[in-house]
Structures are given as structure tokens and as C-alpha cells.
Amino acid sequence: MKQILPILTLTTLTAAAFADAGAAAPAAAASGLSYNRVTVAQNTSGQTDRSISVANLINGSNVLVTLGQDSGAGAEVSVGYVFKNVISGIDATVGLSSGTQDAVTVDLRRSLSEVVAGLEVALGYSHASTQDGGTSWNYEVSYNINKQFSVGFGAIDVDGANTKVVGLRYNY
């Protein structure tokens, strides 16, 4: 049962990535969220962990590749598929990541510009492939200062241990 979700996720990602190149992909409603971005983050929970990551949609498709480096955990690579505007303006990204631990991830993002221009929220879940089945939740509120820069404040809950993170992003 544990292997079904990763297999389904990988199958979906593969099918999306290698879809018939001659066929036009159906146009998804614009969510207004930027996925091509560089993020620099700092742990604010008394530790000095810093991280940097680069995320990019491949050739304008919905396949998202992220490369990251964390001073505490090391390098990580993740590949995901972005389902834009799934419901009520929420984008859902389902992916696989590999680094210090392999994990299946689900991330939800939504712009709240109808409340405050530039406001965005995100919720993420990750289940690692370790024997104890480590899970993490992350929550973030971010504000887009302008089209290129945003700042975010989030929390990461890994098996009950909570960490606060502040990040600065450059959207390209």
C-alpha cells in the first residue's frame, strides 16, 4: 500500500512530461502564481540553517523542477507536476523529492489578492520513505512586494518539532 502513491505520482509525472509533443496542451486558467523563482531562506528558531533553492517550470509546461541546498540537510532535487486552478484558485503540486531522504510531496498554493493585493498562502505535506515514515507539514504566508520580489514567513512541523522560517524570493 505504501508504494501505490509514489507509483501513481511517478506515472502521472511521466505521462505529463512525455505527452504527445504535437498535441496542444489544454490551457489552464491563470492562477497568477509564479513558479520560476529563486528562494533564500533563514531558520529563525535559534539555529543558523540557511537554504537556497531554484524552481523552474520546464519549457512552460506544468512540470516543476526544484534544486535546493540547505546548510543543515544538504542538497535536494524534486520533480513535480503543477495542477493549476484545481478548485477556487488553488494550485496543487504533486511531486517526488530526493536528497537526504526520498519523499512524496503535495503542495497547495493560492493567491489572496482579492483580500490584500500580493498576499499568498501555501500548505505542504511531505512523507519521507524512511522506515519510521517521517512526515512534515509546512505553512507559509507570503507577500509579493512587486512582480519580482516577495517575502514569506512560514512554519515547518517535522514529526512534532516546529521550526519558523523567513524567506526572500526573486521571481523570474
C-alpha positions as a Markdown table, in Angstrom:
| # | Residue | x | y | z |
|---|---|---|---|---|
| 1 | Met | 0.0 | 0.0 | 0.0 |
| 2 | Lys | 2.9 | 2.4 | 0.8 |
| 3 | Gln | 4.2 | 2.1 | -2.8 |
| 4 | Ile | 1.0 | 2.9 | -4.6 |
| 5 | Leu | 1.1 | 6.7 | -4.1 |
| 6 | Pro | 4.7 | 7.1 | -5.3 |
| 7 | Ile | 4.0 | 4.8 | -8.3 |
| 8 | Leu | 0.8 | 6.7 | -9.3 |
| 9 | Thr | 2.6 | 10.0 | -8.8 |
| 10 | Leu | 5.6 | 8.9 | -11.0 |
| 11 | Thr | 3.2 | 7.6 | -13.6 |
| 12 | Thr | 1.3 | 10.9 | -13.8 |
| 13 | Leu | 4.5 | 12.9 | -14.0 |
| 14 | Thr | 5.9 | 10.7 | -16.7 |
| 15 | Ala | 2.8 | 10.8 | -18.7 |
| 16 | Ala | 2.6 | 14.6 | -18.4 |
| 17 | Ala | 6.3 | 15.1 | -19.3 |
| 18 | Phe | 6.2 | 12.8 | -22.4 |
| 19 | Ala | 2.8 | 13.7 | -23.7 |
| 20 | Asp | 2.5 | 13.9 | -27.5 |
| 21 | Ala | 4.6 | 16.9 | -28.4 |
| 22 | Gly | 2.4 | 17.6 | -31.5 |
| 23 | Ala | -0.9 | 17.9 | -29.5 |
| 24 | Ala | -1.7 | 21.2 | -27.9 |
| 25 | Ala | -2.0 | 21.0 | -24.1 |
| 26 | Pro | -5.3 | 22.2 | -22.7 |
| 27 | Ala | -5.0 | 25.8 | -21.4 |
| 28 | Ala | -5.2 | 26.0 | -17.6 |
| 29 | Ala | -6.8 | 29.1 | -16.0 |
| 30 | Ala | -4.1 | 31.5 | -14.9 |
| 31 | Ser | -3.6 | 31.4 | -11.2 |
| 32 | Gly | -1.3 | 34.4 | -11.0 |
| 33 | Leu | 1.3 | 32.4 | -9.1 |
| 34 | Ser | 5.0 | 32.4 | -10.1 |
| 35 | Tyr | 6.8 | 29.1 | -10.2 |
| 36 | Asn | 10.1 | 30.3 | -11.8 |
| 37 | Arg | 11.9 | 31.6 | -8.7 |
| 38 | Val | 15.0 | 31.7 | -6.6 |
| 39 | Thr | 14.4 | 31.4 | -2.8 |
| 40 | Val | 16.8 | 32.3 | 0.0 |
| 41 | Ala | 15.5 | 31.3 | 3.5 |
| 42 | Gln | 16.7 | 31.6 | 7.1 |
| 43 | Asn | 15.7 | 29.5 | 10.0 |
| 44 | Thr | 14.6 | 31.8 | 12.8 |
| 45 | Ser | 14.2 | 29.2 | 15.5 |
| 46 | Gly | 17.6 | 29.8 | 17.2 |
| 47 | Gln | 19.5 | 27.8 | 14.6 |
| 48 | Thr | 21.6 | 29.1 | 11.8 |
| 49 | Asp | 20.3 | 26.9 | 9.0 |
| 50 | Arg | 20.1 | 28.7 | 5.7 |
| 51 | Ser | 18.9 | 27.4 | 2.4 |
| 52 | Ile | 18.7 | 28.4 | -1.3 |
| 53 | Ser | 16.6 | 26.8 | -4.0 |
| 54 | Val | 15.8 | 27.4 | -7.7 |
| 55 | Ala | 12.5 | 26.3 | -9.1 |
| 56 | Asn | 11.5 | 26.3 | -12.7 |
| 57 | Leu | 8.7 | 25.1 | -14.9 |
| 58 | Ile | 10.2 | 23.1 | -17.8 |
| 59 | Asn | 9.7 | 24.8 | -21.2 |
| 60 | Gly | 6.5 | 26.5 | -20.0 |
| 61 | Ser | 4.9 | 23.1 | -19.1 |
| 62 | Asn | 3.4 | 22.2 | -15.8 |
| 63 | Val | 6.5 | 20.1 | -14.8 |
| 64 | Leu | 8.3 | 21.8 | -12.0 |
| 65 | Val | 11.9 | 21.0 | -11.2 |
| 66 | Thr | 13.5 | 22.4 | -8.0 |
| 67 | Leu | 17.1 | 22.2 | -6.9 |
| 68 | Gly | 17.9 | 23.2 | -3.4 |
| 69 | Gln | 20.8 | 23.3 | -0.9 |
| 70 | Asp | 20.3 | 23.5 | 2.9 |
| 71 | Ser | 23.2 | 24.2 | 5.2 |
| 72 | Gly | 21.8 | 21.7 | 7.7 |
| 73 | Ala | 20.5 | 18.9 | 5.5 |
| 74 | Gly | 22.4 | 19.0 | 2.2 |
| 75 | Ala | 21.3 | 19.0 | -1.4 |
| 76 | Glu | 17.8 | 18.1 | -2.7 |
| 77 | Val | 16.2 | 17.6 | -6.1 |
| 78 | Ser | 12.5 | 17.5 | -6.6 |
| 79 | Val | 10.2 | 17.0 | -9.6 |
| 80 | Gly | 6.6 | 17.8 | -9.5 |
| 81 | Tyr | 3.5 | 18.4 | -11.7 |
| 82 | Val | 1.5 | 21.6 | -11.1 |
| 83 | Phe | -2.2 | 21.3 | -11.4 |
| 84 | Lys | -3.3 | 24.9 | -11.9 |
| 85 | Asn | -6.6 | 26.3 | -10.6 |
| 86 | Val | -7.8 | 22.9 | -9.2 |
| 87 | Ile | -10.6 | 24.5 | -7.2 |
| 88 | Ser | -11.2 | 28.0 | -6.1 |
| 89 | Gly | -7.9 | 29.3 | -7.5 |
| 90 | Ile | -5.8 | 26.8 | -5.6 |
| 91 | Asp | -2.8 | 25.3 | -7.5 |
| 92 | Ala | -1.8 | 21.8 | -6.4 |
| 93 | Thr | 1.7 | 20.4 | -7.0 |
| 94 | Val | 2.3 | 16.6 | -6.6 |
| 95 | Gly | 5.9 | 15.6 | -6.6 |
| 96 | Leu | 8.8 | 13.4 | -5.6 |
| 97 | Ser | 12.0 | 14.7 | -3.9 |
| 98 | Ser | 15.3 | 13.1 | -3.4 |
| 99 | Gly | 18.1 | 14.3 | -1.1 |
| 100 | Thr | 18.9 | 13.2 | 2.4 |
| 101 | Gln | 15.6 | 11.3 | 2.3 |
| 102 | Asp | 13.3 | 10.4 | -0.6 |
| 103 | Ala | 9.8 | 11.8 | -0.2 |
| 104 | Val | 6.4 | 12.2 | -1.8 |
| 105 | Thr | 5.1 | 15.8 | -1.6 |
| 106 | Val | 1.8 | 17.6 | -2.0 |
| 107 | Asp | 1.8 | 21.4 | -2.0 |
| 108 | Leu | -1.2 | 23.7 | -2.3 |
| 109 | Arg | -0.8 | 27.4 | -3.1 |
| 110 | Arg | -3.4 | 30.2 | -3.5 |
| 111 | Ser | -3.2 | 33.9 | -4.2 |
| 112 | Leu | -5.3 | 36.0 | -1.9 |
| 113 | Ser | -5.1 | 39.2 | -3.9 |
| 114 | Glu | -8.8 | 39.7 | -3.6 |
| 115 | Val | -8.2 | 40.2 | 0.1 |
| 116 | Val | -4.9 | 42.1 | 0.0 |
| 117 | Ala | -3.0 | 42.7 | -3.2 |
| 118 | Gly | 0.1 | 40.5 | -3.3 |
| 119 | Leu | -0.9 | 38.1 | -0.5 |
| 120 | Glu | -0.4 | 34.4 | -1.0 |
| 121 | Val | -0.8 | 31.3 | 1.3 |
| 122 | Ala | 0.7 | 27.8 | 0.9 |
| 123 | Leu | 0.3 | 24.5 | 2.6 |
| 124 | Gly | 2.5 | 21.5 | 2.1 |
| 125 | Tyr | 2.7 | 17.9 | 3.1 |
| 126 | Ser | 5.7 | 15.5 | 2.8 |
| 127 | His | 6.0 | 11.9 | 3.6 |
| 128 | Ala | 9.6 | 10.5 | 3.7 |
| 129 | Ser | 10.5 | 7.0 | 2.7 |
| 130 | Thr | 12.3 | 6.3 | 5.9 |
| 131 | Gln | 11.4 | 3.2 | 8.0 |
| 132 | Asp | 9.6 | 5.3 | 10.6 |
| 133 | Gly | 7.7 | 7.1 | 7.8 |
| 134 | Gly | 8.7 | 10.7 | 8.8 |
| 135 | Thr | 6.1 | 13.3 | 7.8 |
| 136 | Ser | 6.3 | 17.1 | 7.7 |
| 137 | Trp | 3.8 | 19.9 | 7.2 |
| 138 | Asn | 4.7 | 23.3 | 6.1 |
| 139 | Tyr | 2.6 | 26.5 | 6.2 |
| 140 | Glu | 3.5 | 29.8 | 4.7 |
| 141 | Val | 2.1 | 33.3 | 4.2 |
| 142 | Ser | 3.9 | 35.5 | 1.7 |
| 143 | Tyr | 3.6 | 38.9 | 0.3 |
| 144 | Asn | 4.6 | 39.9 | -3.2 |
| 145 | Ile | 6.3 | 43.3 | -2.9 |
| 146 | Asn | 6.2 | 43.7 | -6.6 |
| 147 | Lys | 6.3 | 41.3 | -9.7 |
| 148 | Gln | 9.8 | 40.2 | -9.0 |
| 149 | Phe | 10.3 | 40.1 | -5.2 |
| 150 | Ser | 8.3 | 38.5 | -2.4 |
| 151 | Val | 8.9 | 37.8 | 1.3 |
| 152 | Gly | 7.4 | 34.9 | 3.2 |
| 153 | Phe | 7.1 | 33.7 | 6.7 |
| 154 | Gly | 6.4 | 30.0 | 7.4 |
| 155 | Ala | 6.5 | 27.2 | 9.8 |
| 156 | Ile | 7.7 | 23.6 | 9.2 |
| 157 | Asp | 6.4 | 20.9 | 11.5 |
| 158 | Val | 8.5 | 17.7 | 11.3 |
| 159 | Asp | 7.2 | 14.9 | 13.4 |
| 160 | Gly | 6.1 | 17.4 | 16.1 |
| 161 | Ala | 9.2 | 19.7 | 16.1 |
| 162 | Asn | 8.2 | 23.2 | 14.8 |
| 163 | Thr | 10.6 | 25.5 | 13.0 |
| 164 | Lys | 10.0 | 29.1 | 11.8 |
| 165 | Val | 11.4 | 30.2 | 8.5 |
| 166 | Val | 11.7 | 33.6 | 6.8 |
| 167 | Gly | 12.4 | 33.7 | 3.1 |
| 168 | Leu | 13.1 | 36.1 | 0.3 |
| 169 | Arg | 12.2 | 35.2 | -3.3 |
| 170 | Tyr | 13.1 | 36.5 | -6.7 |
| 171 | Asn | 10.6 | 35.6 | -9.4 |
| 172 | Tyr | 11.9 | 35.5 | -13.0 |
